[in-house]
Amino acid sequence: MKLNKILSLLLIICIFSINAIAQDSTAVKLDDKAKKQLAQLEQKLKNIETEEKNKLKKIISELNTQQAQDSLYSPADFEAIKIKNAKRVAQNIKNRQAVVKNQIEFLKRNGYLADEMSVASEAKNNDDGNNGESFTILNKEIKIYSEDESKNNVRTKTQKDLIIAFGLNNAIPENGGLNDSPFKVGGSRFFEIGFLWSSSISKNNSLRLDYGFSFQFNGLKPEDNQIFVENADQTNLETFEFDLDKSKFRQDNLIFPVHLHVNTKKGNGDYFIRSGFNFGLGGFLGLNLNNVQKLKFDINGDNEKQKTKDDFNTNNFLYGLSAYAGFGDTTLYLTYSINPIFTDNPVDINNVQLGLRFAF
């Protein structure tokens, strides 16, 4: 009986030995190249989740920045967009890890990788840890470009903004300066409101063409109890016969400004925002739509008001130079009308404005 047990044990040992020898004869031994590829794949498998989560963080950060600045979405839609991107990234992790696991299994089984499974190409695309991708918010959606594509696919679409400007308005003689102006510096003001379109003419968004239209209201308050009076083809300032409480002349114009806009903060494909220092140089064309003179004065203790709408011999066609400079959406704004306010006057006076301009 004891001998039978010993023989049975020896038989089992032999069977296991033969099986081990058979397994060794079919095992694939990895050479140095294959071992290096295996190490790269195993490391890549560990890095995929980190890479995708970093991408999601960047997307969410850009979404938060854009939402804070422009409020593109309702709160509910904004949360839905973030959840949608989180689900997409989770699926990306699953898909990418499945590909790498298949590569590892193939390598261990065969000792090499097929051409379409090249680790070198995968590693090259992921040296920067973000798979060669950059994330851009474009047209209220997230689009993902490869690194090479992002250099040539910045936001070139036209952007529209509401423009509001206001400040000091005056008119200076042709051969004089502000000190020679017959109008009150603090009391003469302008207001402008309109729409601006901005189109990129450079790949990095630093150079753009701004154009649009505005309604402009230019007010002049003469000094020394004077008013504008038409004398045939000329319009001149003359002293009023009563003591004036108010004398104001207003021009209502429609202008079409065009500026070459330079933004010192270069874009990287992001939604264009006038951040950083920026300035514009250009000019405007326009039409005079309406002229009004308002007077307030006393006659024998009675307050009188007089409002006159007339041509006042003003130039109907306007043109001039303009510029702005500042930080962000707030800029210092300067305009100068090349053609005079009135036609056929012995001394031409040209409108000049200095104020603040805001883009919304």
Buried (B, 14 or more C-beta within 10 A) or exposed (E): EEEEEEEEEEEEEEEEEEEEEEEEEEEEEBEEEBEEBBEBBEEBBEBBBEBBBEBBEBBBEBBEBBBEEEEBBEEEEBEEBBEEBBEBBBEBBEEBBEBBEEBBEBBBEEBBBEEEBEBEEBBEBBEEEBBBBBBBBBEEEBBBBEEEBBBEBBBBEEBEBEBBBBBBBBBBBEEEEBEEBBBBBEBBBBBBEBEBBBBBEBBBBBBBBBBBBBBBBBBBBBBEBBBBBBEEEEBBBEEBEEEBEEBBBBBBBBBBBBBBBBBEBEBEBBBBBBBEBBBBEBBBEBEBEBBBBBBBBEEEEEEEEEEBEEEBBBBEEBBBEBBBBBEBBEBBBBBBBEEBBBBEBEEBBBBBBBBBBBBE
